[in-house]
Amino acid sequence: MKIDVVDDPRFTKRKMYDSLGNDILKILTEIITNSDDSYKRMAPTDDVDKEKPISIILDKKKNVVEIVDNAQGMSADVMKEKFQTYGADKSDRDKGYKVRSLFGKGASDVLFTQNKSQIISIKEGVGCKGKFIWEKEHRQIDLQEIDRRVLKDLRDHYKIPNNGTIVKFELNEKTKIPKQFKEKLQVFYMLRHIFSNTIERKIELIEIDKKGTTLKTVLSYEFPPFNEIDVLYNEILSFDYEGKKINSSFKIIKLDDKKKFEDTYGELKILVYDDEKNIYDNTLFGLEKLPGAEFIYGELILDGTANIIREKLNTEMPEEILTDTRDGFNKRHDFYKKLSEIVEPILRNAISKIREGSKTGFQSDGYKKWNEAFHQLNKYMEMSIEEINDTGGDPGVSPPVDGMQFSRERIKITIGKKYCLKLLINPKIIIPGSRIIFENSNKDCLNLISDKITEVLSKNIDKNGIISINLSIEGIKITEKDCFIQATVEGSHIQKKLFVSVVDQEIYYPKYGLEFYPNYLRTIPAHSTNIHLYFDTKKFPLGSKVNFTNSNEKIQLSCNEYILKEDDLIFETIGKIDIGLRCEEKDQEGTINANCNGYETSILIEVAESGIEPIGKRGWLNGWATEDAPGQPWQKYLDPTTGKIKINTSNHINIYHFGESLTDEKIKKDKLCQRYLAELISEQAAIYLVKKKIEKGKVKGDDYEELLDEQQKEKNNIAKIIYKTVNDLVDKA
């Protein structure tokens, strides 16, 4: 016997409410965008000189909203087609129209979650009214033809001479009108391109206050002006997504008075939109809290992505590249991950350029006991994490057709180093609860660090229907021929092999396809050496050109550009190029950037009388340094480029503890100053360590209380190391 499964009406209602969050700006965006799209569908020759208005009428006394346009209008049949099936694609992109409607349900979410909702539309002299009704378990639309006499009154009242549409609803009790509503609406990021199109659209806000007074405002938006000297980055980028090459234009701008500008232009981050001016997001790709990020904004224009988003929504298993809640990109989707891989390092580098303007003061390098403290601290952190090189490998978006596969079929690893990769499971073939048995063909050369038997857990299924099992291995002896790790599903014939070669050669798998490793070099004056750039041809094919730039002209490179060649390959798709470097003078520092197809990576160079590498340059902490950064709110942060914990001596809290000026004498002898410095270092180091633990799966990242406890525990452990090494910080208490 087969039974039908239906959604609980309360679940459906909650989903519709959640999608807009009772946010009046998002609600209006859906309807305004529909009106704008309707104008786009009109033939270019239709009423070329006709004004194309959109009126937003807000009656604050009645709590009623009306949006009126003079666009296409809808017949009863069209209205039925657009609203009868919830969530279907009604954008008309398949007919060649460049319209936004990327969700397939925006207007429905508005009209079914607000009160007394209706659409009145006029098409070719015929008027139609649709009332949106949600009673008990049923959603209905009551369609009625409008009497011609009533239609004439509607035309006169709303100034609709020909075709047009009126959307009308009463705000529900949870949807509030914010203070400075007009100002917030005018700068709302999703409407900026529509409001800036003053030649083709006239958008008017008509506000009726509780006393009945009417205020009319023509809404418009101008993007903030900038000087070319403030452009930190302006390049064409490209990345591959499921076999499609996506080109983009990325511009980053420095803005010293950003907060002041935001009063006029709204929140300024990286505005992400496509070549049709459909706005997707306003984001700094997770770097919002990085000091210096508060001084940048820009734009990222993606070509052809509107069609990709539509295609994903229309697959048998629909995928949402944009969040259902209209909050920008779905950060779990592979599209965002691919985009972020390209954009995030470029953003990070631009932010570091801003940080270069701050004045560096004291550094832990000059204090022997602090250097020893960081040596001990890094040993503790490395033991806590067991640093493992990630071999990468794209899991893709489709589960393995034969049940399971390794993220790479064959890898080469360096003797004495640890590496990790993934075994990808298709839960439709290998059901959760199954056990995977791992066997090592050569225990003399290869150490299998991970558990020999692992259970397939349903809670680890990702959005693409794939379960990933992490596998860690270590090269302990050079192999004469490939050995392998075999994965077998217990009680079945499903097996997969990972072939491994252990070599006495530095093998590194670049995280983003292009990366300096190591990303720091300390050398001595008048000495020639090399820096090493690793690349993956899956992301940067042979024949690609790499351009090198240098922030310090006294540091000389052997070349300024390089073409990736087959001779550079060290293993399958992984290659390495060595770039010569030399500096004649001591006490020099600079950043070398490598740019390929718009993606940028960097390495920090220091030239000193002693070529001995200081602490922390291999991915851990490299000590502390003070900076005088007046006007910037940050207290402390970990600089990802130098590995130093930066402390802002102009921060008000730091001034309270250090005094108006921090001196060498205070650092050496003032107990209160020393204790506060240790407090700052311990806290920032604990944050970094816990983040590393989350990345390695040693700590869950979704339990807030657990994270706080873990951070406090590590802060205590780190403080003990510092107190023990830097004598008398606590007066031997």
N, C-alpha and C positions, 0 to 999 in steps of 0.2 A: 504494500500500500504506500502510495506517495502522498505526502502532505505538503501544502504550500507554506513557506516561511515568510512572514511579513515583519516589517520594522514596527516597533512600538511608536505610535504617533508622538509620544513625549520625546523619544530619542530623535526623531526627525526634526521636531520643533527646536530642540536644544541645538542640533547641528546648524540649523538655519540661523538661530540667534548668535551662536558662537562665531559664525563666519564673518559677521560684521561687528560683533561686540557692542552693539547699541551705540556705535560711534557715528555721530551725525556727519562728520566729514567723509567717512567711508561710504555712508548711505547716499549722500548727495553725489559723491564721485561716480557711483554706479549709474545713476539716472542721467547725470550731466554727460557722461561718456557715451551712453546710449543715444542721446540727442545729437552729440557730435558725430557719432558713427552714422546716424541716419542722414546727416548732411553729406557725409563722404560718399554714401551710396548713390546720391543723386548725380545724374550725368553732368559732366563739366559744363555742358551747354545750357543746362536748366537754370534760367533766371540768373545769368551771370552777374547782373548789376543788383540783384535783389539782396537786401540785407538779410543776413542769416542769424537771427537772434536766438538766444536761450535766456529765458527769464526764470529766476529763482525767487519765488514769493514765500516769505516766512512770516506768518501771522503769529506773533508771540502770545497774543491774548487767547487765541483758540488752539494754539500749539499745532497748527496745520501748515504743511509744506506743499507747494505746487511748483512743478517744473514744466515750463511751456516752451515748445519749439515750433517753427514753421517748416519743418523738414518733410519727409516722405508721407508720414501718416500711416495708419494700418487699417486694413479692412477687417471684418469679423473673422474671416478665414485665416488671415495672416496672424491675428492676435491669438487665435486658437492654436495655430501651428507653433508659435513661439513660446506659449506658456503651458501647453497641455503636458509636455514631457519635461520633467524637472531634470536639469543637469545636462541636457543634450546640447550639441554644438549648433548654435543658430547664428553664427557670426557672418555667414555668407562669404567666408574667405575662399571657399571652393569656387565661388563665382568671380573671383578676382578682386573683390573689394578689400582694401587695406584698412580694416577696422579692428578695434581692440578686442572686445567681447571674448576674452580668453577663458572665462570660467563657465559659461553656458547656463548660469543660474543667478546672476547678479541682481537683476530686476525682481526676480521671484523672491529672493531672500529679503529684499527690502519690503516688497508689498505684502508678503505673508507674515512678516514679523512686526510691522507697524499696524496701526488701527485704521479702520474705515478706508482701506486703500482702494483706489480705482484708477483706471486709465480711460481717458476719453480721447478718441482719435478720429480724425477726419481724413478721408481718402476719396478723391474724385467725387466730391459733393455728397458723400454718404458718411454719416456719423455713427460711431459705435462706442458703447460704454462697456467696460469689463470691471465688475466688482470682485475683489479678491476676498474669499470667505474661508475661514478656518473654524469649523464647528465640530467639536468633539474629535472624532477620528478622521474627519474628511477635510481635504482642501479642495475648494471648488472655485471656478471663475464663472460668474453669472454674466453672460454676454447678451446685450440688448442693443437694438438699433435705436438711434436717437431721432425723435420727431423733428421734422424740418424746421418748425417754428422755434423749438428749443435750440436747434443747431445754429440758427441765425443769431440768437442771443449769446450763445457761447462764442461765436466768431467775433461779435462786437466787443464782448467783455475781455477776451484774451488776445484780441488783435491778431486773429488768424485769418488772413484773406483767402487762402487756398487750402493746401494740405497742412497738417500739423498734429501734434500730440500734447495732451495735458496729463501729467502724472500727479495724483493728489493723494495725500495720506495724512493722518493724524499721528504725531509722535507717540510711541508707547511710553508708559510711566518710567521706564528705565533709560530712555534716550533723552539726554539733557542737552540744552543749548549752552555752550560754554561762554564764559566771559570773553570779550573781544572776538566774538564769533566771526565777524566780517574779516578781520585781519588774519585770523587763522585759516579761514577758507581760502582767502586770496593767495596765500603762500603754501598751501598744502601741496606736498611734493608730487602727488599723483596727477594733479590738475595743472601743473605749471606750463606744459606745452599747449594745452587748450587755452588757458588764460593769456598766454603770450601771443596767440594767433589773432591779434586785434584786426587784421586786414580782412580775414574771412569770417570772423565771428564777433558778435556783440553780445557779451554776457552781462546781464544786469541783475543785481540783487535788490529786491524790493522788500524792505523790512517794515512791518506794521507793529508798533509797540503796543503795550497793554492799554495805552490811552487812545489808541486809534490813529496816532501820528504815523505818516508814511515817509520813509527815507529811501531814496533811490541812489544806487551806486553802480557805476559801470566797473566790473571787475577786470583787472589786467595784471600781468606779471612781466617784469623785466629781469633777466638773469643778471647777477652782479657783475660789474665791470672789473677788469683786472689789467695789470701791466705785464707785458711779455717777460720782463725781468723776473717776475714772480712765478713763472711756469717752471715747475721742478721736473716735469716729465711730459712728453707729448710724442707718442709713438703709435704706429700701427701694430697691433698684436694679432696672433692667430693661434687657435688650438683645435685639436681634433676631437669630435664628439660622435661616437658611433659611426665612424667612417666619413663624417662630414666635416669639412674645414670651415671653421667659423672665424671670420675676420672681424676685427674690432678696432676702434680708435679710443685711446686712453689718454686723458689729460689730467694732470695733477697740478694744483695751484696753491701757492703759499698765500695766506691771508692773515696778517698780523692782528687786524681788528675784526677777526671772524665773529666774535660774540656780538659786537656792535652791529655788524652787517646782518646777523641773523634776526635782529629786531625788524629789519626791513625786508629781507629776502627769505625768511624762514630757515629751518634747520638745513645747514649746508654740510653735506658729506659727499660721497661719490654718487652722483645721480646716474643710475643705470637704465638705459632705454635702448630701443632698437632703431633701425633705419627708418621705421614708419612713425617714430616718436611715441611709441607705446612705452610708458614708464613702468619699470618693474620693481625698482628698489631704490632706496637712499641709504647707503651703508658705507662703513669703513672696513668691511670684511673681517670683523672680529678684533680690529686693532683700536677700537674707540678709546680704550683706557691707556694706551701707550702714550707716555708723555711726548708732546709734540704733535699728536694727532689732532689736538684742538685747534691747530693752525693751518690745516689743509682742507681743501674741498676739490671737486672736479667733476668729470663726466666720463662715462664708459659707454660707448655706442656699439651695440652688437648687431651685426648684419644677419638678416634672415631668420632670426630666432622666433618670430611670431608664428611662422609655419611649423617650426619644430615643436613649440608648446602645444599648438593645436593637434599635431599628429600624436603626441604623447597622451593627450586627453581622449583621443578617439581610438586608442588601441584596445584590444580585447581585455587587457588588464591595464586600465587607465592609470597614468602617472601624472603627478602634479609637480611641475618644475617650480611653479609659484605656489605659495601657501594658500590654502583654502580660506584663510582668515584675512587675506589681502594685506599681509605684512611683509611682502617681498618674497625673496627666494626661499624655497624649501631647502634648508641647509643639509638635509639628509640625502638629497637627490644627487645622482652622479654628475648631472650637468653643473650644479653649483660647485661640487668638489673639483671638477676639471677647471672651471673658471677661476675658482679661488687659488688653485695651484699656480696659475699664471699671474694673477693680480696681486695676491697677498705679499709676495716677496718684493714686488715693485713698490707697493705702498710702504712697506716696512723700510725700504731703502730711502724713500722720499722723506719719511719722518725722521730718519737718522740724520739726513742733511740739515733739517731744521735744528736738531739737537747740537749740531756743530757750532751753532752761534752762541752757545752758553760758555761761560768762562770756567775752565777746570781749575780746581784749587789743589787740595791735598789728595794724595793717593796712598793706599796701603803698601804699595811697592817700596816706599821709603821707610817702612817700619818692619824690622826683622821679625818681631814676635807676631805681627799681624800676618806676614807672609806664611809663617809656620802654621798659624791658625787655619788659614785657607787650605794649605796642603792637607792638614788633618781632616778638615771639613770635606774636601773633595774625595778623600779616600772613603770617608763614611758614606757619602752620597753614592759613590760608585758601587760600594758593597750593597747599599740599600736597593739599587736599581738593577745591578748587573747589566751594564750597558751592552746592548745588542744591536748590531747593524741590521737595518731593515732592507731586505732584498727587493721590496716593492712588488711589482706585478699587479696588473689591473684585474680585479675580480670580475669586471664586466657587469652586465645587467641581466643576463640570462643564466639560470642554474645549469650546471653541467648535464648534458644530455645522457651521459652514461653513468650518472650517479655521483661521481666525485672526481676532482682533479686538483693538482697542486697549482698555486698561483704562477709558478714557473716550473717547467718540466726538467730543467737542467740548470745548475748553478755552479759557480766557481767561488771558493772562499779562501781566505788567507789563514795560514797556520797560526794558531794561538788566538784567533778571534772568534767571536760568537755572532751568529746571524739568525734572523727569524724570517719565516714566510708563512703562508696560509694554505690549509687544505680546504677546498671549497666543496660543500655538500649540497646535493639536491634532495630536500626532505620529502619530495613526492616519491623518490626511488629508495632512498635510505631514510627510513622513518625515525623520528625522534625516539630516543631510548636505545637505539642501536649502539653498539660499541665498536670503536675503531682500534685495531691493534697495529702498532708501529714496530717494525723490525729493522735493525741496522745490519747491513751486510759486511761492514768492516769496522769493528769496535776498536781496532788498533789505531786507525787513522781518524775516525769520526766519532764524536760523542753526541748522543741524542740526549739533550738536556730535558726535554719535555717528558710528560708521563707516557709510559709505554702503552697504556690503555686509556682511551678517552671516550666518554659518553657523548652522543649527539643530543644536544639540548634544544628544545623547541623555542626557548626564550631568546636564543641567539639568532633567530631568523630575521634577516634584514628586509628592507622594503622591496627588494628584487627577488625575494623568496630563496635566498641563499644563506646557508649556515656556514660560518667560518670557524675553523679550529686553528689556533696559533701553534706553530711548531718551531722550537729553538734547537739549533745544532752548534757544535764547536769543532773547528779543525785542530787536531792534536798531532798529526803526522802527515807529511807530504805523501800523496797517493801516486802510484805509478800508473794506475788506470782508474777509471771512474768507479766509485762505490755507490751504493744507493740506500735510501730509506724506503721501505715498502709499507704502504698503508692497506690494510685488509679489513673489510667489514666482517665482523665475527659471524660465523654461521652462513656465509655466502661466498660466492666466487668473485665478488667485486674487489678488484685490487688496482692500485696505482703505485708507480715508482717515481721517486725523485732522485735523479742522478747528480752526484756531487763529486767535485774534484777539489782536493786541498792542495794549494800551491804556496810557494815561498815568494809571493808577489802581492803588493797592496791591491786588493779588490774592493771597490766601493760602488754601491748602487745609488746613484743620485736620486734624492727624494722627488724632485720636481723635473727630473730628466736632464738637468744641467746644474752642476754644483761644484764649487771649489772644495777640495778635501785634502788636508785640513783647511778650515776657513780662516786660519791665522798663520802668519809666518814671522818669526823674529830672526833677523840676520845681522851680520856685522858689516861695517863700512868697507868699501872697496873689495867686496867679495861677490862673485857670481853664483847664483843659485836658481832653482826652478820653483814655480808654483804649478799645481796640478789641477786641471779642470776635467771633471768626469762628465760624460754625456750618454744619453740613451737614444739610440736611433729611432725608437718607437715614437718619440716625441720630437726629436731634432734629427731629421734624416741626413744621410751623407750628402755633401754638397752645400749644406747650410753654412752661412757665413757668420762667424762670431766676431763682434767688434769689442775691443778693449778700451776702456777709459781709465784715467788715473787722476786722483785728486791731488797728488803731489808730484810736480814735474821733476823734482830731484831724484825720484825713484824711476829708473829707466827700465822699459820693457823691451824684449827682443822683437816684438811685433805689435802692431795696433789692430790687425785683423787676421783671421785664420779661417780657412775652408776645411770643414770636417771631411776626412778622407778614410778610405777603407783600411789603410795602414795604421790608423789610430785605434782600431778595435782591439780590445784585449780579451773579450769574451762575448761571442754572439752579438747582442745588440749594444753592449756596454763598451765605451771607448774612453781613452784618456789622452789629453794633450798636455805637454809640458811647455810652459812659457818661461823664457829666461828673464831674470831680474837682477838688477845691480843698482847700488846707491853708493856714492863716494863719501857722503857726509854722515856723521853720527847724529843721534837724537832726532831722527826723522820718522814721521808716521804718515800713512796714507791708505786710501781704500782703492783697490783695483776692482772695477766692474766689468763683467762680461755680459754682453747683450746678444741674444740670438733669437731671431723671429719675434722680437718685442719682449721676450722674457729676460730678466736681469738677475744675476747673482753676484756676490761680492766676496772679497777676502781682505782682511786687515793686515797691513804690513807695518812692522816696527823695525827700525834700524838703530842698534845700540852697540856700545863697546863690547858688551857681553852678548854673545849670540845664544846664551842659554835660555830656553823657553820658560817664561814665567808660569806661575800656577794658572790653572783654569782654562788654558787656551784650547783644550781639546773637547770643549763642549760643556765644561762645568763652570765654576765660579772663578773669576780672575781678580778677586779682591774688591775693594771699594774705592770710590773717588768722590770728592765733593764737587759740586757745581754751584755757581752763583747764577740762578735763573730767576731774576725778579719778575713779578707779574705772572709767573706760571704756578698753578696751584699744587703741583705734585710734591709729595714729601720724599719719596724714594721710589726707585724702580730698578729692574734689572735690564741693562742695556744689552740687547741680543747681539749687537755687533762686536762689542769689546768683552762681554762677559763680566763686566764690572757692575756692582751695585752702586748706582748713582744716588747721592744724597744732596738735596737742594738746600743750601745754606740760607736761602732767602724765604723758605717756607716758614710761616708764622709759628708752627709747633716746634720746628727745629730751632728757630731763634730763641724760643722760650727755654729750651734745654741747653743749647750751645752758647747762648749770649749773642750779642750783635755781631761779633766776629769770632770765627773759629781759628785758633792759632796752633802752631806746632807744640807750644808749651802745654796747652790744654790737652791735646791728643796724647801727649806723653805722660802727664802728671795729674791732670784733673780727674779724680775718681768718678764724679758725677757725669762728666763728659764721656769718659770711657764706657761707663755702664750704659748710657743712652745709645752710644754708637753700637755697642754689642747688641742692644735690644733691637735696633733697626736692622742690623745685619741678620740676626737670628730669624726675625719675622719674615724678611724678604727671601732668605734662603729656604725657609720652610715652605713658603708659597711655591717656590720653584720646584722643590723636591716632590711635593704632593702632586703638582701638575705632571711631573715626569712619571710618577707612580700611576696616575690615571691613564696616561698614554700607553704604559706597559701592561695595563690591566691588573695591576697589583692593588689598586683601590678603586671602588665603584665611584663613578662621577655623578650619580644621580641622587645620592643621599646627602642632603645638606648638613645635617647634624653630624654624620659620620665624617664628612670632610673637615668640618670645624675641629672635631676631636683629633683627627689625624694631623691636622696642621699644628694644633697646640702641642701634641706629643712630639712632633719633629722639632718644633721651636725649642722645646725644653732640652731635647737631645743635642741640638746644635749649640745652644747657649752653653751647655756643659763643656763642649769641646773648646769653644772660644774662651770661656772663663779659665779653663785648665791651662791653656796655652799662653794667653795674654795675662800675665801675672797680676795679682792683687786687685782685679776688677771688683771683687766683692769683699776686699779686705780679709780674705781667707775665712769668710763667714761660713 
